């Protein structure tokens, strides 16, 4: 493993045959995607969120034609020429004394020129206001609807837990109302997406599929459930159920290498105390009705929203 890390930095290989195959495969996929309703739906969502920002455009046949293996390799070598600002995180069942000589041999000897670098704001911004789009694509009698809210986010562990808990409560309510009561869909979900850089922001996504003729009815009920949670807040039992669910998930996840790797990487990336990974249950135990209600009032803000609906062609 350590040898491969060292070679990844110092001896990357050009494989022109593999590159040619990749280009051919990409062209084949893109040649057919224009007729794919899911692609048209995804592209409409992206366009509605980011407008025409150049760093938020999908791959096209024109961009594939500009792929340059030599240019890519030069860029790769430039980025991996300095290991001084890399952080290596290793999770697993091993002894530190056994690992130390490998780290000293293969990591300490990586090329380092001690560049002083920082991240760059590329200027991608969510579009403001209420945006609605309808995509007419495909012939199957089915529709897909996504509602995406966005706004500023206070980046701390308590708020991250609060918005996730609120999303869980709303998901259960929407399933009960849209799937069980109205029989309008097989699946509906509400989830939060968070980013800290270049600005601390959130997105809140609600997505479901169903009969095209019932979209207005189902969307109206979704809005009613949103307003109800914002106005009345959750029931005490809902808060208790979320708390229990999160604690059970942590007990299971904290035994998984992949979970710990992701959590520790996030802590280092955002300059937070790595020991905070083990303090998460303390935040879960504080989940209550008020916290979830406050999150609903804050993050279910319909001022900045994107609603995209996929409908079959007439």
C-alpha positions as CSV (number, residue, x, y, z in Angstrom):
1,X,0.0,0.0,0.0
2,X,2.7,2.5,0.9
3,X,4.7,1.6,-2.2
4,X,1.6,2.4,-4.3
5,X,1.1,5.7,-2.5
6,X,4.7,6.6,-3.3
7,X,4.4,5.6,-7.0
8,X,1.1,7.5,-7.3
9,X,3.0,10.7,-6.5
10,X,6.3,10.0,-8.2
11,X,5.7,7.7,-11.2
12,X,2.3,8.2,-12.9
13,X,1.9,6.3,-16.1
14,X,0.4,7.3,-19.4
15,X,-1.7,4.6,-21.1
16,X,-2.9,5.9,-24.4
17,X,-4.8,2.8,-25.2
18,X,-6.8,3.1,-22.1
19,X,-7.4,6.8,-22.8
20,X,-8.7,6.0,-26.3
21,X,-11.1,3.4,-24.9
22,X,-12.4,5.9,-22.3
23,X,-13.0,8.5,-25.0
24,X,-14.8,6.0,-27.2
25,X,-17.0,4.8,-24.3
26,X,-17.8,8.4,-23.3
27,X,-18.8,9.3,-26.8
28,X,-21.1,6.3,-27.1
29,X,-22.8,7.1,-23.8
30,X,-23.3,10.8,-24.7
31,X,-24.6,10.0,-28.2
32,X,-27.6,8.3,-26.6
33,X,-28.2,10.5,-23.6
34,X,-30.0,13.3,-25.4
35,X,-32.9,11.0,-25.8
36,X,-32.9,9.9,-22.2
37,X,-35.6,11.6,-20.1
38,X,-33.5,11.2,-16.9
39,X,-30.6,13.1,-18.5
40,X,-32.9,15.9,-19.6
41,X,-34.4,16.1,-16.1
42,X,-31.0,16.2,-14.5
43,X,-29.7,18.9,-16.9
44,X,-32.8,21.0,-16.3
45,X,-32.2,20.8,-12.5
46,X,-28.5,21.8,-12.9
47,X,-29.4,24.7,-15.3
48,X,-32.1,26.0,-12.9
49,X,-29.7,25.9,-9.9
50,X,-26.6,27.4,-11.5
51,X,-27.6,29.1,-14.7
52,X,-24.9,28.9,-17.3
53,X,-21.8,28.9,-15.0
54,X,-19.0,27.2,-16.9
55,X,-17.9,25.1,-14.0
56,X,-21.4,23.6,-13.7
57,X,-21.9,22.4,-17.2
58,X,-22.3,18.7,-18.1
59,X,-19.9,16.8,-20.3
60,X,-20.7,17.0,-24.0
61,X,-19.3,15.6,-27.2
62,X,-17.6,19.0,-27.7
63,X,-15.9,18.9,-24.4
64,X,-14.7,15.3,-25.0
65,X,-13.1,16.5,-28.2
66,X,-11.0,18.8,-26.1
67,X,-9.7,16.1,-23.9
68,X,-5.8,16.1,-24.0
69,X,-4.0,13.3,-22.3
70,X,-0.6,15.1,-22.2
71,X,-2.2,18.2,-20.8
72,X,-4.0,16.2,-18.1
73,X,-0.7,14.4,-17.1
74,X,1.1,17.7,-16.9
75,X,-1.7,19.0,-14.6
76,X,-1.5,15.8,-12.5
77,X,2.2,16.1,-12.0
78,X,2.0,19.7,-11.0
79,X,-0.6,19.0,-8.3
80,X,1.3,16.0,-6.9
81,X,4.7,17.7,-6.9
82,X,4.1,18.9,-3.3
83,X,3.1,16.5,-0.6
84,X,3.7,19.0,2.2
85,X,0.0,19.9,2.4
86,X,-1.4,16.4,2.1
87,X,-3.1,14.7,5.1
88,X,-3.0,10.9,5.1
89,X,-5.7,9.2,7.2
90,X,-5.4,5.5,7.8
91,X,-8.2,3.5,9.4
92,X,-8.0,-0.2,10.3
93,X,-6.8,-3.0,12.5
94,X,-3.1,-2.4,12.7
95,X,-0.3,-1.6,15.2
96,X,1.2,1.9,15.2
97,X,4.8,0.6,15.8
98,X,4.5,-1.6,12.7
99,X,3.2,1.3,10.5
100,X,5.7,3.9,11.6
101,X,8.7,2.6,9.6
102,X,6.5,2.5,6.4
103,X,5.4,6.1,7.0
104,X,8.9,7.2,7.5
105,X,10.2,5.5,4.4
106,X,7.4,6.1,1.9
107,X,5.5,9.2,3.1
108,X,8.4,11.2,4.6
109,X,10.3,10.9,1.3
110,X,7.5,12.2,-0.9
111,X,8.4,15.3,-2.9
112,X,7.7,18.5,-1.0
113,X,8.3,22.1,-2.2
114,X,6.2,23.7,0.6
115,X,3.9,25.7,-1.6
116,X,1.5,28.1,0.1
117,X,-1.9,27.5,-1.4
118,X,-5.6,28.0,-0.6
119,X,-8.9,27.1,-2.2
120,X,-10.3,29.3,-5.0
121,X,-13.8,30.6,-5.2
122,X,-14.9,29.8,-8.8
123,X,-18.0,32.0,-8.5
124,X,-20.7,29.3,-8.8
125,X,-23.8,30.6,-7.1
126,X,-27.3,29.3,-6.7
127,X,-29.9,31.2,-8.6
128,X,-32.1,33.4,-6.5
129,X,-35.9,33.5,-6.3
130,X,-38.6,31.0,-7.2
131,X,-37.8,29.0,-10.4
132,X,-40.1,26.5,-12.0
133,X,-39.3,24.4,-15.0
134,X,-41.2,21.6,-16.8
135,X,-39.3,19.1,-19.0
136,X,-41.3,17.2,-21.7
137,X,-39.3,14.1,-22.5
138,X,-40.1,10.4,-23.0
139,X,-43.4,8.5,-23.7
140,X,-43.8,6.5,-20.5
141,X,-46.8,7.7,-18.4
142,X,-44.7,8.7,-15.4
143,X,-43.4,11.9,-14.0
144,X,-40.6,13.0,-11.6
145,X,-40.7,16.1,-9.4
146,X,-37.9,17.7,-7.4
147,X,-38.1,20.7,-5.1
148,X,-34.8,22.2,-4.0
149,X,-34.6,25.0,-1.4
150,X,-31.4,26.8,-0.6
151,X,-30.0,29.4,1.7
152,X,-27.2,30.3,4.1
153,X,-26.2,27.8,6.8
154,X,-24.5,28.2,10.2
155,X,-21.8,25.6,10.1
156,X,-21.6,23.8,13.4
157,X,-22.4,20.3,14.6
158,X,-25.6,21.2,16.3
159,X,-27.1,22.7,13.2
160,X,-25.9,19.8,11.1
161,X,-27.8,17.4,13.4
162,X,-30.9,19.7,13.5
163,X,-31.4,19.9,9.7
164,X,-30.8,16.2,9.3
165,X,-33.3,15.4,12.1
166,X,-35.9,17.7,10.5
167,X,-35.4,16.1,7.1
168,X,-36.0,12.7,8.7
169,X,-39.3,13.8,10.3
170,X,-40.5,15.4,7.1
171,X,-39.6,12.3,5.0
172,X,-41.7,10.2,7.3
173,X,-44.6,12.6,7.1
174,X,-44.4,12.8,3.3
175,X,-44.3,9.0,3.0
176,X,-47.4,8.7,5.2
177,X,-49.3,11.4,3.3
178,X,-48.2,10.9,-0.3
179,X,-47.5,7.1,-0.4
180,X,-49.7,5.6,2.2
181,X,-52.7,8.0,2.4
182,X,-52.9,9.2,-1.2
183,X,-51.2,6.2,-2.9
184,X,-49.5,8.7,-5.2
185,X,-45.9,7.4,-5.3
186,X,-43.7,4.4,-4.4
187,X,-40.9,6.6,-3.0
188,X,-40.6,10.1,-1.7
189,X,-37.7,11.6,0.3
190,X,-36.5,14.8,1.9
191,X,-32.8,15.3,2.4
192,X,-30.3,18.1,3.2
193,X,-27.1,18.9,1.4
194,X,-24.4,21.1,3.1
195,X,-21.3,22.9,2.0
196,X,-18.9,25.1,3.9
197,X,-16.8,26.5,1.1
198,X,-16.7,28.9,-0.5
199,X,-19.8,29.9,1.5
200,X,-21.6,28.0,4.2
201,X,-24.9,27.0,2.4
202,X,-27.5,24.3,2.5
203,X,-29.8,22.7,-0.1
204,X,-32.9,20.9,0.9
205,X,-34.3,18.4,-1.6
206,X,-37.7,16.8,-1.9
207,X,-38.1,14.3,-4.7
208,X,-40.8,11.9,-5.8
209,X,-42.3,10.2,-8.9
210,X,-45.8,9.4,-9.9
211,X,-48.7,9.7,-12.3
212,X,-48.3,12.8,-14.4
213,X,-52.0,13.6,-14.0
214,X,-51.6,13.7,-10.2
215,X,-48.6,16.0,-10.0
216,X,-50.5,19.2,-9.1
217,X,-52.5,17.3,-6.4
218,X,-49.4,15.7,-4.9
219,X,-47.3,18.8,-5.0
220,X,-50.1,20.7,-3.2
221,X,-50.0,18.1,-0.4
222,X,-46.2,18.3,-0.2
223,X,-46.5,22.1,0.3
224,X,-49.2,21.6,3.0
225,X,-47.0,19.2,4.9
226,X,-44.0,21.6,4.7
227,X,-46.2,24.5,6.1
228,X,-47.6,22.2,8.8
229,X,-44.2,21.2,10.1
230,X,-43.1,24.9,10.0
231,X,-46.2,26.0,11.9
232,X,-46.8,23.3,14.4
233,X,-43.4,21.6,14.7
234,X,-42.9,17.8,15.3
235,X,-44.7,15.7,17.8
236,X,-42.7,14.6,20.8
237,X,-42.8,11.0,19.7
238,X,-41.3,12.0,16.3
239,X,-38.4,13.7,18.0
240,X,-37.8,10.7,20.3
241,X,-37.9,8.3,17.3
242,X,-35.3,10.4,15.4
243,X,-33.0,10.5,18.4
244,X,-33.2,6.7,18.8
245,X,-32.6,6.2,15.1
246,X,-29.5,8.4,15.0
247,X,-28.0,6.8,18.1
248,X,-28.5,3.3,16.7
249,X,-27.0,4.4,13.3
250,X,-23.9,5.8,15.1
251,X,-23.4,2.6,17.1
252,X,-23.3,0.7,13.9
253,X,-21.5,3.1,11.7
254,X,-18.7,3.9,14.2
255,X,-17.6,0.3,13.8
256,X,-17.1,0.7,10.1
257,X,-13.8,1.8,8.6
258,X,-15.4,3.7,5.8
259,X,-17.6,5.8,8.1
260,X,-14.6,6.7,10.4
261,X,-12.5,7.6,7.4
262,X,-15.1,9.9,6.0
263,X,-15.8,11.6,9.3
264,X,-12.1,12.2,10.1
265,X,-11.4,13.5,6.6
266,X,-14.2,16.0,7.1
267,X,-12.8,17.1,10.5
268,X,-9.4,17.7,9.0
269,X,-10.7,19.4,5.9
270,X,-12.8,21.9,7.9
271,X,-10.2,22.4,10.6
272,X,-12.3,20.8,13.4
273,X,-11.2,18.7,16.3
274,X,-10.9,15.1,15.1
275,X,-11.9,13.9,18.6
276,X,-15.3,15.4,17.8
277,X,-16.2,12.3,15.9
278,X,-16.8,10.5,19.2
279,X,-18.9,13.4,20.6
280,X,-21.7,13.1,18.0
281,X,-23.9,11.0,20.3
282,X,-24.0,13.9,22.7
283,X,-25.6,16.0,20.0
284,X,-28.0,13.3,19.2
285,X,-29.2,13.1,22.8
286,X,-30.1,16.8,22.7
287,X,-32.6,16.4,19.8
288,X,-36.0,17.6,20.9
289,X,-39.2,19.2,19.6
290,X,-37.9,22.8,19.7
291,X,-34.7,22.0,17.8
292,X,-36.5,20.3,15.0
293,X,-39.2,23.0,14.9
294,X,-36.6,25.7,14.7
295,X,-34.8,23.9,11.9
296,X,-38.1,23.6,9.9
297,X,-38.8,27.4,10.3
298,X,-35.2,28.2,9.2
299,X,-34.5,25.7,6.4
300,X,-37.9,25.1,4.8
301,X,-37.8,28.6,3.4
302,X,-39.5,28.8,0.1
303,X,-38.1,32.1,-0.9
304,X,-35.2,30.6,-2.9
305,X,-36.5,27.4,-4.5
306,X,-36.2,25.4,-7.7
307,X,-39.0,23.1,-8.8
308,X,-38.4,20.9,-11.9
309,X,-41.0,18.5,-13.2
310,X,-40.4,15.8,-15.8
311,X,-43.5,14.9,-17.8
312,X,-44.0,12.7,-20.9
313,X,-44.1,14.3,-24.3
314,X,-47.5,15.1,-25.6
